[in-house]
Amino acid sequence: MILGLVFSAWVFAGYSGKASAGSHDASSTGFGLSRHLEVSVNYHQIEHSHKTPHKANRYVRHHAQHHSRTHSEAPHFVVGPSLISRNALSGGPGRYRWRNQIVTTIFWVGERSGGHNPVPNLRSSWDRYWSYNYGGYDNPDAGERRNFIPIKFVPRQNPFYCALPYNDVEGGRTKYEASRVIPWFKQAFVRNGQTVLKDRWIAVRHGDRVCYAQWEDCGPFRTDDWRYVFGDERPRPNLNQGAGLDVSPAVRDYLGLGVKDACDWKFVEYREVPSGPWAVYGDNNTFVIQRRQGNEQFAGR
């Protein structure tokens, strides 16, 4: 069976420039294979020059029912010494360091199927109804956008979003290594199977401009590369020049990014995020939540 999975992954990687990314506990192989396999592909058409690799095939979602592990009450994560080096948490105004010169690609909510992207991007790794909850198609075309949002609707979630190649949840359970590799795990953990990554803030730097975005999906290509996301390693090689960060059209427009420009990025705490266009929209936006809570408290006086 393992041989069959490896062969399948090889076929995906070799066919039409496709590569696979699965939600998988980190292993010595460094390659994600799981019953919930996501395929990232190159989707680059003439009319949409900014379209980039994206998850394309939710592999045998119903197989999870036939191959699920025995459930127990004990959470599937490890409590023990952190595996993150001091270097990964040092530097800058906060405790997180910059990851420099990371190839950055563009993705968006509701990406249509077509070309090398057979499945529309209607859901994220953590939100089955991402496109609906966002409010619609986050059209990346410059002529269909104004002030960093689509002209046809006001997003119900922060249009400044990103994806990084790690998911802390697999098959409805918290991953084995998550408690030791995610720096804020103990502070953010609520229950087994609930992500502690969604909505976290990052800073993205390109040239002399810095943009801020919230983590809303996993990719590009992988969902198991914690050694890069939280550690000192570079992104694993992939079909898109080693891309290690996906950003939304709003981030692209603010930074003036091309198709595969190199950016620097780092995690930031909410208190470190300055006001800006990333603080305006979204029910998941920490700034919006804080403003609403403040208004409710004022109204209750």
C-alpha positions in Angstrom: 0.0 0.0 0.0 2.8 2.4 0.9 4.5 1.6 -2.5 1.2 2.5 -4.2 1.0 5.8 -2.4 4.6 6.7 -3.3 4.0 5.8 -6.9 0.8 7.9 -6.9 2.7 10.9 -5.5 5.3 10.4 -8.2 2.7 10.4 -10.9 1.0 13.6 -9.5 4.4 15.4 -9.4 5.3 14.4 -12.9 2.0 15.0 -14.7 1.5 18.4 -16.2 3.7 20.1 -13.6 1.6 19.0 -10.6 2.9 18.3 -7.1 1.2 16.9 -4.1 0.8 18.3 -0.6 -0.8 16.3 2.1 -1.8 16.9 5.7 0.8 14.6 7.2 2.8 14.2 10.4 6.4 15.3 9.8 8.6 12.3 9.1 12.1 11.6 7.9 10.9 11.4 4.4 10.0 15.1 4.4 7.1 14.4 2.0 3.4 14.6 2.8 1.3 11.5 2.0 -2.0 11.0 3.7 -5.5 9.8 3.1 -6.5 13.5 2.8 -4.2 14.4 0.0 -4.2 17.9 -1.5 -2.6 18.5 -4.9 -0.9 21.8 -5.7 -0.6 22.6 -9.3 0.6 25.3 -11.7 -2.3 27.4 -13.0 -0.9 30.0 -15.2 -3.1 31.3 -18.0 -2.6 34.2 -20.4 -5.6 36.2 -19.1 -4.6 35.7 -15.5 -0.9 36.0 -15.3 -0.8 36.1 -11.5 -2.4 32.6 -11.1 -0.1 30.3 -9.3 0.1 26.8 -7.9 -2.8 25.9 -5.7 -4.4 22.9 -4.0 -6.3 21.1 -6.7 -7.4 17.6 -5.7 -8.9 16.6 -2.4 -7.8 13.0 -2.6 -10.4 10.4 -1.7 -12.0 12.4 1.1 -14.5 9.5 1.7 -11.5 7.1 2.2 -10.9 8.6 5.6 -14.1 6.8 6.8 -12.6 3.5 5.7 -9.0 4.0 6.9 -9.5 6.1 10.0 -7.4 5.4 13.1 -9.0 4.2 16.3 -10.2 7.2 18.1 -9.4 7.7 21.8 -10.0 10.4 24.3 -6.3 11.2 24.5 -5.2 14.0 22.2 -2.6 13.2 19.5 0.0 15.7 20.5 3.2 15.5 22.5 3.9 17.5 25.6 7.7 17.9 25.9 10.6 20.1 25.1 10.2 22.5 22.2 11.9 21.5 19.0 12.3 25.2 17.9 15.8 26.6 18.1 16.5 29.9 19.7 17.4 31.4 16.3 13.9 30.9 15.1 12.5 33.1 17.8 15.2 35.8 17.8 15.6 39.2 16.2 13.2 42.0 15.3 10.9 44.0 17.6 9.2 40.8 18.7 10.5 37.3 19.4 10.2 36.0 15.8 12.9 36.4 13.2 12.5 37.2 9.5 12.6 34.5 6.9 14.5 36.2 4.1 14.2 35.9 0.3 11.3 33.5 0.2 9.7 33.0 -3.2 6.1 34.2 -2.9 3.2 33.2 -5.0 -0.4 34.6 -5.3 -3.6 32.8 -4.4 -7.2 33.8 -3.7 -10.5 32.8 -2.3 -12.8 31.1 -4.9 -10.2 30.5 -7.5 -12.0 28.9 -10.5 -11.2 25.5 -11.9 -9.6 25.3 -15.3 -6.2 24.8 -16.9 -4.1 22.9 -14.4 -6.4 23.6 -11.5 -9.3 21.0 -11.7 -10.9 22.0 -8.4 -12.1 25.5 -7.5 -10.7 27.0 -4.3 -13.9 27.3 -2.4 -12.6 25.9 0.9 -9.5 26.3 2.9 -7.6 23.8 5.1 -9.6 25.1 8.1 -12.9 26.4 6.6 -15.1 24.2 4.6 -17.2 27.2 3.5 -14.3 29.7 3.0 -15.6 31.3 -0.2 -19.1 31.7 1.3 -17.8 33.1 4.6 -15.5 35.4 2.8 -18.4 36.8 0.8 -17.5 35.6 -2.7 -14.8 35.4 -5.4 -11.7 37.5 -4.4 -11.1 38.5 -8.0 -7.4 39.1 -8.5 -7.7 41.1 -11.7 -6.6 44.7 -11.2 -9.6 46.1 -13.1 -12.0 44.3 -10.7 -10.4 45.7 -7.5 -10.3 49.0 -5.7 -8.7 49.9 -2.4 -7.4 46.3 -1.9 -10.8 44.6 -2.2 -13.1 43.4 -5.0 -15.4 46.1 -6.4 -18.4 43.8 -6.4 -18.7 43.2 -2.6 -17.2 44.0 0.8 -15.3 41.0 2.2 -16.7 39.5 5.4 -13.2 38.3 6.2 -9.8 40.1 6.1 -8.7 40.4 2.4 -5.1 40.5 3.6 -4.6 36.8 4.1 -1.8 34.2 3.5 -0.9 30.5 3.4 2.1 28.7 4.8 3.0 25.1 4.2 2.0 23.6 7.6 -1.3 22.4 9.0 -1.5 21.4 12.7 -4.6 19.3 12.2 -5.0 16.0 10.3 -8.1 13.9 10.1 -9.8 16.0 12.8 -7.0 15.5 15.3 -4.1 17.7 16.4 -0.9 16.5 14.9 1.6 14.6 17.0 4.4 17.2 16.8 2.3 20.4 17.0 2.7 21.1 20.7 6.5 21.0 20.4 6.9 23.0 17.2 4.3 25.8 17.4 5.7 28.5 19.7 2.2 29.7 20.9 0.6 26.2 21.2 0.2 26.2 25.0 -1.3 29.7 25.1 -3.7 29.1 22.2 -4.7 25.4 22.5 -8.4 24.9 23.2 -9.2 21.3 22.3 -7.8 18.4 20.3 -8.5 18.9 16.5 -8.9 22.7 16.7 -6.2 24.6 14.9 -4.1 27.1 16.7 -2.8 28.6 13.5 -5.8 30.1 11.8 -5.9 33.9 11.9 -2.4 34.4 13.2 -0.7 37.5 11.9 2.5 37.7 9.8 4.5 40.6 8.4 5.6 40.4 4.8 8.4 42.7 3.5 9.2 43.5 -0.1 11.7 46.3 -0.7 11.0 49.2 1.7 7.3 48.2 2.2 5.9 46.0 4.9 2.4 44.5 4.8 0.5 42.5 7.4 -1.8 39.5 6.8 -3.6 36.7 8.6 -2.9 33.0 8.1 -6.0 31.5 6.6 -4.8 28.4 4.5 -2.0 25.9 4.0 0.5 25.9 1.1 2.0 26.3 -1.3 2.5 22.6 -2.2 2.9 21.2 1.4 1.1 21.0 4.7 3.9 19.3 6.8 6.9 21.6 6.5 7.1 22.7 10.2 10.9 22.8 10.0 10.7 25.8 7.7 7.6 27.5 9.0 8.7 27.4 12.7 12.3 26.4 12.4 15.5 27.4 10.7 15.2 25.5 7.4 14.5 26.9 4.0 11.3 25.8 2.2 11.5 22.3 0.6 12.2 22.2 -3.1 9.0 22.3 -5.2 7.8 22.9 -8.8 7.6 26.7 -8.2 11.2 27.6 -7.5 10.9 26.6 -3.8 8.0 28.9 -3.1 7.3 29.1 0.6 4.6 31.7 1.0 1.2 32.3 -0.7 -0.4 35.8 -0.3 -3.7 37.3 -1.3 -4.3 39.8 -4.1 -4.6 42.5 -1.4 -1.1 41.8 -0.1 0.2 41.6 -3.7 -1.2 45.0 -4.5 0.0 46.7 -1.4 3.6 45.4 -1.9 3.6 45.6 -5.7 4.5 42.0 -6.2 5.0 40.2 -9.4 4.2 36.5 -10.1 7.0 35.0 -8.1 8.9 37.7 -6.3 11.0 37.1 -3.2 9.8 38.5 0.1 10.8 38.4 3.7 8.2 37.3 6.3 7.9 36.7 10.0 5.2 36.0 12.6 4.1 39.0 14.6 1.8 39.3 17.7 -1.3 41.4 17.2 0.1 44.1 19.5 2.9 44.6 17.0 0.6 45.1 14.0 0.2 48.8 13.1 -3.0 50.3 11.7 -3.3 50.0 7.9 -5.6 48.7 5.2 -5.3 45.3 6.7 -7.2 46.5 9.8 -10.4 47.5 8.1 -12.5 44.5 7.0 -13.4 41.0 8.3 -15.3 39.2 11.1 -12.0 37.3 11.7 -9.9 40.5 11.8 -8.5 41.2 15.3 -8.8 44.9 14.7 -12.5 44.6 13.8 -13.2 42.3 16.7 -11.6 44.8 19.1 -13.5 47.7 17.7 -16.8 45.9 18.0 -16.1 44.9 21.6 -15.2 48.5 22.4 -18.4 49.8 20.8 -20.5 47.2 22.7 -18.9 48.2 26.0 -19.5 51.9 25.2 -23.1 51.3 24.3 -23.7 49.3 27.5 -22.7 52.2 29.7 
